[in-house]
Amino acid sequence: MQTKSKIALAGALLSAVLSAQIPATDARNTVIPHTDFHFTMPAYATLPEWEAHKAHLQRQILVAAGLYPLPEKTPLHPEISGRIERGDYSIEKVALETMPGYYLGGNLYRPLKSAGKVPAVLTPHGHWTYGRLENSDGYSGPALGINLARQGYVAFAYDMVGYNDTLQTEHRFSSPTYQLWSFTPLGLQLWNSIRALDFVESLPEVDSRRIAVAGASGGATQTLLLAAVDGRVRATAPVNMVSFIMQGGCQCENAPGLRIGTSNVEIAAMMAPRPMLLVSATGDWTRNVPREEYPAIRSIYALYKQPDNLAVVQFQAEHNFNRLSREAVYGFFARHLLGADGSQPVWEHGVEAEPLRDMLVWQGRSLPANALTQPQLFEQWKLSGRMRMAALDRAARREAMLDVFHAEWPREVVDEHVGEQIALGRPGRGDRVPGIWLPGAGAPTLVIHPEGADAARRDPRVADLVRAGKAVLLIDAFQTGKAVAPRDLSKQFILTFNASDDANRVQDILTALRFLDAQHAGTPALLAIGKAGAWARYARAMAPIDVALSADAGSCPSSDEGFINELFVPGVQLLAEPCK
């Protein structure tokens, strides 16, 4: 009897612990990250744990960018022209066709006195007025390129979208329709960076084992993302961007879904164990880097037993990529790419910038005849993305769908009951899914209504199930019924850091199905009423179990307008499967 009492007590304690994992308030309404949120770095105890998370983040970045699976690398057709020689370096104009009908412009700086293969540096620019051709105290693209060439590197400075020669789209563009197809400035810029790396790697004088990237501000964001998804980058210097307290202030840095559950600090840590220099300033959002961000990233380098491959420097200055910052980068790259011992600083020599007209690819010329307009590029993007997704096998499409929705089939679901009232949650996630649980015999039915559980209970089909003695679970999916709650959505780029409401509703259906699958034998049924049918169709497609779905007619959006009204999830239109 004493043993039974101990078992009962242990069971009660365990139940209390599990119940405590369901908060009184859904964290999805109270903890809403945004670009100025103060993030922290999770602890990773082992290298395999970090590597698994890194692989997840790589997929998340590519999915958010609309680049999963990666597009075909079509011929770049590089056009190199307008060579200028200035004693120990040359400058040329470059146009690359990074995808059919889409052109990236830039300048190639090369050393004139070199022997054998040389390293290369990509230099994406930030939001300075003249982009790659800015020549001011705070940032000088020409000084960076010329000094790198003088030091023995091939340097390639290329445009952000909407700057200088890369003018087929605006720099800032966004709309719900674009988001359905993951068509963003960030996706175009990341693809341009990948193709810029292809171009530099193809140059006969470049040593493909020694390619680095250095960019500041928005150029540092591009540096982080390229290094995160492309292992050919062997060293980086993200300048005045890596921060726990600001993640980027432009649409070109904030594609929907990019930083759900993560931050730029983790994305920067994906560089490990390759050499990286963190350059920071006291006068911007990188002011805490030596004390907060650097130790956090160094903990990942320590997992690889190469903590010394990460370095940090901070200058008393406002936001910049000024001469002091550039010289720090030169010294770091000299050690890791040129074999210098680091005993001597690498100083920058003054330069005379060339006239803008001599640096611009399309100065006095028209774009090629096949150059696409922004609407035409969007149509090509849609077709390419849909075809690439359709080419995946069913298992890979299911994984891609989970990635697009930022959803999961939970390992575990905990619950708490008070009479008919039930609440479900996933341990460690902070979510709370309220509902009504009506026990019964046989395989259970999950009922979803766009207005919540009480509205679902009034449906005659539910009454029939109850009269027949069937088990029925009715839930208030996210922000429906009793789950409607106030929240602050006033910050910028909410969808960069948080799943959409409809994506959260699909997750709640998966959570409820997982609960039923763990508790009851037999194939669960899913009754979806009204526009909840769209949520249910996608949840069934992601569930690894058989689900008998009954959804109201018309709950199968296909047009952009239909998805915006019934199932707004960025990237969902690239999937196009569950309603077939």
C-alpha positions, 0 to 999 in steps of 0.5 A, a space after each residue: 500500500 505504501 508503494 502504491 501511495 508513492 507511485 500515486 504521489 510520483 504520478 501526481 508530481 509528474 502531472 503537476 510538472 507537465 501541467 506547469 509546462 502550459 502557461 496561463 497565457 499563450 507566449 505567442 501573444 506576449 513574447 513577440 520578437 522584432 528587429 529591436 528585441 534584445 535576443 540572447 544566445 541559447 546554450 549548446 552543450 555539444 558540437 552535434 547539437 549545434 551542427 543539427 541546429 546549424 543545418 536547420 538554420 541553413 534550411 530556414 535561411 534558404 526557405 525564407 529567401 525563396 531559394 529552397 531548393 536552390 535554383 539552377 545556376 544558369 550561365 553568368 555570361 560575364 561581361 568585363 569591360 572598361 579596364 583602367 590601370 593605375 600602376 599596381 592595380 586595375 579596375 574593371 566594370 562587370 555585369 553578371 546574368 545571375 538568373 535569366 534576364 536579371 543582371 548584377 553590376 559591379 567592379 573588379 579590382 585586381 593586382 597588376 603585380 602578382 605571381 600564382 594564384 591569389 585570394 579574393 574578397 567579395 565586398 557587398 555594400 550597405 545603405 550608403 547613398 552611392 552604394 559600392 561607389 560611395 567615397 566618404 569618411 564613413 565608407 569608401 568602396 573604392 578605397 576598400 577595393 583598391 587597397 585590397 588589390 594593392 595587398 594582393 587580392 582580387 576584390 569584387 564590389 557588387 550592388 545591392 538590388 536597386 542600386 547603381 547598375 542593378 536597377 531592374 527592381 526597386 531596393 525596397 519592395 514588399 506586398 502580401 502577394 510577393 510574400 506568398 511567393 517569398 519574392 523579396 530583396 533579401 532573396 535576390 541579394 542572397 542569390 546575387 551573392 552566391 553567383 558573385 562567389 561563382 564568378 570570382 571562383 571562376 577567375 583563373 588567377 583566384 585561389 578558390 580555397 582563399 575567398 573571403 567576404 567583408 561588408 558593413 551594415 547591410 553589406 554585413 547582413 549579406 556577408 553573414 547570410 552568404 557565409 551561413 549557406 555557402 561553405 566556400 567562404 573561408 573568412 569573413 569580416 562583418 562590420 558594425 552589424 552583428 548584434 543582440 539588440 538590432 537585427 537590420 532595418 531594411 526589407 532587404 535584411 528582413 524576409 518573412 521567416 528569416 529569424 524565427 527562433 534565432 538572431 543575427 548572432 546565431 547566424 554569424 556563429 554559423 561561420 564557425 570554425 572558419 576565421 571571422 573578425 567582428 568589427 564593432 563601434 561604440 556609437 551604434 547597435 554593436 556597442 556591446 559586442 566585446 561583452 555580449 555577442 563576441 563571447 556568445 559566438 566564441 562559445 560555438 567556436 570553442 565547440 570546434 576547439 578553434 576559439 582563436 579563429 574568432 577575433 573582435 575589435 571595437 572603435 570609438 565611432 558612429 556607424 561606419 566602415 571607415 579607415 580604421 575599420 578597414 585596416 582592422 579587416 586588412 590585418 585579419 585577412 593578411 593573417 588568414 589568407 596571405 600567411 602574415 604573422 600579424 606582427 605588422 599592421 596593414 595600413 591603408 594608402 590614400 586613393 583617388 576615386 575614379 569618376 562615377 561615369 567610368 565605374 558604372 556598367 550601363 553608363 550611356 548604354 541600355 540594359 541587354 534586350 532580354 532584361 526583365 522588368 520587376 513584374 516579369 522577374 516576379 513571374 519567372 521567380 514564381 515559375 522557377 520556385 514552383 517547379 523546384 518544389 514540385 521536383 522534390 519527392 513527397 518526403 522532402 516536400 513534407 519537410 519543406 512544408 514544415 519549414 515554410 510553416 515553421 511547424 513541427 509534429 511535436 515529440 510530446 504534447 502535455 494537457 490539463 483538464 478542468 471538466 470539459 475544458 482542456 488546454 494543450 501545449 508543447 513542452 518548452 514552446 510556451 504555447 497554450 491551445 484551449 478547447 473542449 474535450 468530449 470523451 467517447 468511444 472509437 477513433 476521435 474526431 478533431 473539429 476546427 472552426 474559424 471562430 473557435 471551439 464554442 462555435 464548432 460545438 454548435 455545428 449539427 455534425 458535432 451533435 451527431 458525433 456526440 449522440 453516436 458516443 464518439 470522442 470529440 476534441 474541439 480547439 480554439 486555434 490561435 487567435 480564435 474563440 477563447 484564444 483571442 487575446 490582445 498583443 502588440 504588433 506595432 513593431 517593424 518586420 513582425 513576420 521576420 521573427 514570428 509565424 503568421 496567424 494562419 501558420 500558428 493555427 496549422 501548428 495548433 491542429 498538428 498539436 491536437 492531432 499529436 495529442 489524439 494520436 498519443 491518447 487514442 487508437 485508430 485513425 483520427 478524423 478531422 472535421 474542418 468548418 468554413 475557411 478552417 478547411 484550408 488550415 486543416 488541409 495543410 496540417 493533414 499534409 504535414 502530419 506523419 499519420 493518416 488523417 481522415 479529413 472532411 472539409 467544407 467545399 470552397 476551403 481550398 485556396 489557389 489564387 493569391 487573393 484566396 491565400 491572403 484571405 484564408 491561409 496567409 503564410 509567406 512562401 505557401 504559394 511555392 508549395 501548391 500541393 494539399 488541395 490537389 
